[in-house]
Structure formats: structure tokens, C-alpha cells
Amino acid sequence: MEKVVFAIPSYPEAYEELFIELENDFLVYKNFQSQESLYEFIQSNEIDYLIVEKDLKGEPFYDFLKLIAERSQLSIIIYRDNNEEISLMVKGEIDIPVFDINEFKPGKMEKDFEVLNEINEEKQNNEKMKMWEKLTNVSNDKTEKSGNVLAISGFKPGLGKTDIAISFSWWLSESNYKVALLGYNLQNDDLCERLGFDRTKNKGLVAAHELYLAKELSYQALRDTMVEYNAYCDVLIGPYVPEDTEHMTEDFLLNVIDLCRSQYDFIIVDTECNNYSIAYVPILKEADFVLVPCTTNVSDLYHLQRGIKNLKDRYDIPISKFDVILNKATEGGHIDEDIIMKNTGIECIASLPYSKSILRAAENEKPAVKGLRNRSIQKGMEQLTYRYVGRKNKYRDTVKPGILHLKKEVVGNAKRFASFGKPS
């Protein structure tokens, strides 16, 4: 699936319109706000189309486009309030204009230079130098990359948020993605019990907070407070009781996410559904994507519709950041994917059947998701993976020689066994 990236922060409505138009056929990434964040993303991801406005915050546009053209292979489309044309270009129905970098050479941007000259020259040069050094410092080191932050949230309890967070984390780690699962439900965290871990004083969010207060919180220190869930998945369990979180701050929770970004492919955050919690609105704003479960119950659709509208109008969180998954905990209800799309304008990207009976399984099976064998569940997990990655397995193009050798040996023995006693 081809990947499309936007950098038109001055036109959020246009981005949302194009996102809805393209998301069925393309993997559409978020709308970047600056040259710096966009360039970092391009260096660590392969993309096919870039829709960008010439007033994107940062260096003179000519210099920035020249840098991109030298270091990446992608089709660049300049945004000029032409949504319909851009949609047709990306879909291949009309030709993309040949990109002429000379169009943006200095001299055609007098207005930009007039603004720059009004700024203190020394301060401006220092800031530009720091940014440009960061942009051009391309490295293959893992610490230069940023993982996707996926907040799993909702607008009422009992939607299966934790079920999905645990299951998807396990699924991704089985697909060779390195995952951090963060327990940010400060009022009712049950990751520890659901995964069969023992609570200890030196593990979890509370231990990380003590390190933060002592100014000793680094990635390695944070890693020591996490519990290994699978070969590629680390879990930061939440607090045992809400009183343990009284002195925690929004800055601390965001700092933990920042430390994880450079070390993991995915940071999955099991959040609350409380507008007044420090682990809700700030986390949704920080996340690259917000995955919201909805069941087949009519009241859950009502909460979904009202909740997303509230976050957009009150907190300026764009609708395009939200993804909906149909969690059929009440199988046989009236709500389906088409009704959700009609009432919210958001398409369901996957569905999971009978979540409470299958995902949780028996109480003595911990973690229950390790026993996932249902094909419908696996299909839902594959849909989620493809939505956020564009492929199923991190190393899908590599084959381990040892596995091939073992497969060949097993097949050979089976053939010999099948032919045993038969006349040659």
C-alpha cells in the first residue's frame, strides 16, 4: 500500500478532507507542523507521496526542498488549495506536475526575507544553525528514529480497551516489532493482574516516577522498571491504587513516552476515559494515532460520536487522528461498521468478535491472548498492523536459513514415511 504524508499545517480542514478521500486506498500519515519533524520522519520511513505547503515552518523553502530531493525518492506535490487535483494526482488519474525546484529559489520569496530581517540576526542565526545541524545529521542509529505512539482510549468504561492493548502488543511483538505497553490508566489499572505479573515496589509507573523526581530517569533506568511480556515487548504496569498517582504530572507521563519513542517501534498506551485526568487529553494530543473501540450497543455509538466531537471542538484534536475498531462484545447488537461511518465520519479499520469471551478467555489463562487461535481475531490484528505499518511482519522479506533447512528436512522425512513399503 502506497504511503502519503502531509505537511500543510495552515490547512487542517483540507488535510481532513483529503485524509477521508484517500485513506481507503492509501496509508495516510499525519499532518506535520514543521520542516524539522517532517524531515526526521522521512529519514526513518519510506514514503511515496509528499503533499507540502511552501510556507511550512523552518528554513527557506528552496533549501528544504533541495535537501529532501537529495536524500529521498518520493513524489512531491505542492499544495495550492487544490484538493480535488491532489486526490486525482495521488490516485494516478492525472499526471503530477514535474517538480521544478528553481521555482522556489531565493529571490521569489521576498516576503519571507522581509520577515526574517525583522528578527534579531544573531538569535536567528543561532536557532537556524541548531535546527539545520539536526536536519542534516542523518544517522542509522536507533536513537534517531521515532516509534509510533498509539493511544487506546474510549469514552466510557467496559469497551475492551485493555483487551485490545494487550492483544495488539503481543501480536506486534510476535511480528518482530519492538513494543512498549504503558499502563496509563491511573484510576483502575489491571495490566499487572491480566498479564499474571507480580507487583513489586521497584517496578511500574510508580517506580519510574520516583526516578523522575530524583532526576535519574533515563531510558535504561525506565527499562529497569518495566516487565518483559514477550521477546520484543516491555510493559510498564500502572499504579496499584489511585493514591499512588497524586503527585504525578503531565510532564512526567510525556517524558516517559519521549524516552520510549527512540527505542521502540510502537508505544501502545492504555489510557483512561476521563477529561480531567493528566493521562487523557495530553496523551491523546501526544499520540500519533488514537484507537477507540465501539461495541454493537447503540449507547456506545452515542458516547463515541459525542466524545470525538468534544475532543475536536474543545481541545482541537483533529478527527483524522482517531481510528475506530468494532469490538463485538455484545454480539447481535444493532451497530455495524456502516452505521459508525455514517454517524461519525470515521471508518472502522478492523473488527474483533466476542472480545470478552475470546480475548479474556478463562481466568486462569494468563496472559489469555497467548492462546489466540481464532481466525477472526487474527484477521482483526492483521488489519490493525497493516493500518499502522503497511505490512504484517517487520522482517517479512528475510528468511532464516535454519528454518528453511528444518522445513526441508521435515518435508523430506514425511515423503519417505509416506512412501515406506510401497513398490518402487
N, C-alpha and C positions, 0 to 999 in steps of 0.2 A: 504494500500500500504506500503510495507516494505521500511525502510529508510536506506540509505547508506551514510556514512560520510568518507571523505578522509583526510589524513594528510600526503601527500607526496610532500612537497613544492619543493624538489630538482628535481621533475619530472613533471613540468607543462604540457608538451606535453602528457605524459602518462595519466594524470588526464583528459585532454580534450578528449582524445581518449576513455577512459572508461566512461566518462560522456555521450558522444554521444551513446555509446554502451548500457548503462543501463537506460537512462532517460525515455524511453518509458514504462518500466515495474516497475521502482523503483522511489522513491522520493530521488534524489541525492542532497546532500548538498555540500557546497563549500569546497575548499581545504585549510585546516587550516595550519598556518605557524609556530605554536609553541605549546608546551605542554600546556601552560597556557590557551590560547584561546580555544584549543580543550577540555580541561577538564571542563572549565566553560560551554561550550555548552552541553557536555554530562550530566552534572548535572541538566540542565533545560530542556532536551529533551530526549524522548525515541527513541533510535535508535536500529537497528537490526544488521548492519554490520559496522565494522571499518577497513578501509584499511590504514595502517600506516607504515612509514619507520623507521628504527631503529636509524637513525641519526637526528630525529626530535629535534629541538632546545629546550633545557631545562635540566632537571635533568638526571642522569644516566638512561638509558632506562629500566633497570631492576626495579628500584624503581617506575618509572612512570607506567609501565605495571602492577605492583603489586597493585598500588593504583587504577587503573581502574578496575582490576579484582575483587577487594574487594567491590567496590561501584557501579557496574553496571552489567547488564546482557546483553551481546552482543557477537557476533562472531567476533573475532579479526583475521585479515588476514595480515601477514607481507609482505610488498611489496619487491619483489626481481627481478624487471624488468621482471615480468611475467604477462603481461596484459591479454593474452588470458586465462590463467589458472584462474586468478582472476574473469574474467567475467563468466566463467563456474561455479566457486565456488558459486558466489552470486546467479546465476540462478538455483543452485541446481543440475547441471548436473554432477558435480564431488564433492567428499567429501572435506570439508575444513579440512586441517591437524589439528590434536589435538594440541592445543596451549600449548607449553612447556615453562613455564616461566623460568625454570632453564637454558635454552639456553642463556639467556641474563644476567645471574648472573655476578657480578663483577669478574674480572679475565679473562673474554673473551673479555674485552673491553680495552685492554692495550693502544691502540692508543688514546682513549678518555681521559684516565687518564694522558697520557703524555701531551696532550694539556692543560688539567686543571692545571697541575703543573706549567706550564709556566706563568699562570696568578697570579697576586698578591693574596696571600692566604687570607688576611684579607678582601680585597674588594670582592673577590669571595664568601666568606662565608656570608657576609652581603647581597649580592644580592640573593644568593640561599635561605637564610632564609626568606627574604621578599616574594619571589615567592612561596616557599613551604607553608608558612603560608596561602597565598591566595588560593593555590590549595586545601589545606585540610580544609579550613574554609567553610564547606558546610552548607548552610542555606536555609530555605524555604521562607525567606523574599523576597518580590517582588523586592527589590532594588538589589538583587544579580543576577537577571535574565536579559537577553538582548533581546529586541524586534527585529524583522526583519525589516531592512531598505530596502524599495522598492522605487527606483527612477523611475519615469515615465518620459521618455525622448524621444527624437527623433532627426532627422537630418534636419528638416525643419518645419516651422510653419504650422498650419492647419491640423494636423494629428488626432486631438481629444484627445490630452494628458490630458487636464484639464477635459474633459468629463469623461474619464476613471478614473482619480484620484478621482473625486468627487463621481462617482457612486460606485467604488470599496470600498472607505472609508465608504460610507453609508451601503453598503452590508455587510461588515465585522462587523460594529458596530451592525447591526441588528442580526448578528450571535453571538453576545455576546463577540466579541473581542474588546479590548480597543485600539483605533486608534488615532494617531496624524496625521493630514494632514497639511503639511508645504508648504506655498506658496513661493517657491524659484525662481519664475520667476521674476527677478529683473527689467526687461525691460517692461513687459506687463502683470502684474498680474491682473486676473479678478475673483479670487476666491470670493472676497467680494461681488461683484455685482451678480455673478452667484448664490450665496447662499442666497442672499437677506439680507445681513448684513449691518449695518450702520457703516461707518468708524468713529472711534473716535481716539483721539490723544494717549490715553493710551492703545490701543490695536494693536496687529500685530507685524510684524518683526521689524519695526522701533522702537517701544516702547521697545522691547526686546534688541535691540542694545544699546539704551540709558542706560539700566540697566547693560549691559555688560561693557560699557565704565566706568560706576561708580563702577565696580567690585561688583555689587549686584545681579548678575544673578544666581539664584538658580532654582531648578525645581519649587518650589512654586511661585517664582516671575515670571517665564516663564508662568506658568499656568494662572496667573492673566492677562497676555497679550493675551491669547487665547480666542476664542469664542466657546461656546458649539454648536455643529451642530446636534448631536444626543445624546442619553443617554450615549453612550460609545465612542463618537468621539469628539475630540477637534481640532479646526482649528486655525492655526497661519497664518493670512492673510498677503499677501505680501505688498510691498510699493505702495503708491498711484501714485507716479511719480518716474522715474529712478533717479532723482537728490537726492532722499532721501537715496540712497544706496552708495553715493560717498565714504564714509569713512568706509563702511563695509569691513570686511576682511574674508578670507577663514577660519581662526581660529574661528571667531565668529560663522559662519554658522555650522561648525563641532561641536562646543561646544553645540549649541542648539540640534543637533542630539544626542550627548552623553547624555545630560540631559534627553532626551525623551526615550532613549534605556531602561533604568531601570524601566520606569513607564508604558510603552505601549507594547501591543503585536505586533503592527505594527506601523511603522513610514513611511507614504507614502509621498514622496517628489515630488511635481510638479515642475520640473526643466526647465531650458532654453535649447536651442539648439545652443549655441554659445561657440566655443572652447576657447574664450578669457575671458569668464565670470568666476568669482570666484565661481559661483553657477552651474558650469557644470562639468568639468573634476574632480575636487576634490570631488564633491558629488558622481559622478559615481564610483570613487575609494573607497569611504567610504561605499557605498551601498552593501548590501548582494546580491541583485538582481537588474537588470535594465530591466524594461518592456518598449519595443519600439513598438508603433503602426505602422502598414503599411496598406495603403489602396489598392484598386484594380487597382490603377493607376500605369502604368509602370515606370514613373519618380520617384515615391515614393520608389519603389523597388531599383532603381538605387542609390538613396540617402542612403537607408538603407545599401546596400552592400558596398558602398564606405565609409560610416560613421563608420561602425563597423570595417572595415579593418584599417582605420585611427587610431581609438582608440586603437586597438591591437598593431599596429606597432609603433605608435608614443608615446603612453602613457602606453604601457604594460598592458592594461586592457584585461583580458582573455575573449575569445569568450563565454566560458561557463557561464559567469555572465549574459549574455543577454538572454532575452525571447522576442519572437515576438507575438503580438496579431494582427490578421487581422481585421482591423476596416473598414467595408464596407461602408464608407462614399460615395463612388462613385459606388454604386451597379451596376453590369453589366460590370465592367472593366475586363481586361484580367488576372489579377494576382490572384492566389489562393494559398492555403497552400502548395501544392506540388511544385509550381514554386519558392516560397520563400525558401523552404528547399533546392531545387536544386541549387539555386544561392547564398545562404548564409551559408549553412550547419547548419542552426538553424531551429528547428521545431516550427511551430505555436502552442502555447499551448491553444489558445482559439480564437474564432471569435465573433464579435459583428455586427449585421446587422443594416444598416441605422442609423448610430450613430447620425448624425446631426439632423435628423428628430425625432428620438425617445428619445435619451438621453437628448437633449436640450429641446424638447417638445415646448410648447407655451412659449413666452417670459414672460407672466405674471404668469407662474407657477414656483415659486422659493421656494426651490430648485426643479428643474424638476425631478431629479432622484427619489424623493419620490413617484412619480407616476409610477414607473417601473412596468409594468404588463405583458410585452411581454415575452413569454416563451423562445424565443431565447436569449434575453438579460439575463434572469435569468440563462440559461444554461452556457453562457459565464462567468458569475460571479462565478458560481459554479466551473467551470473548473479552474479559477484563484485561488480560495480559496483552492481547493484540491492541486494545484501545490505548493503553499507556506506553507500549513499547513498539508495536508494529511488527512483532514476531513472537513466537512462542518460547523459544529457548535461547539463552544468551550465547550458547556455543553450538547453534544448530548446524553450522557448516563444518564443524570439526568432528572427526570420528576417532575414537581411541583405538589404536591397533590391537590392544589386549582384548577389548570387547569383540572386535571383528574376528580375532583368532579363536576365541571361545565359541562364538556363534558358529563359525565354520566347523569346529570340532564337534559340537553338539549335533549339527545337521548331518555331518558325516556318520556319526555313531547311529543316529536314527535311521538313516538309509541302510546301513549294514544290518541293523536289527530287523528292519522290515523285510530284507532280502534273505534272512537266515533260513536255511532249509529249502529254499526254492531252487529248482534245477537251473544251472547256468545256461 
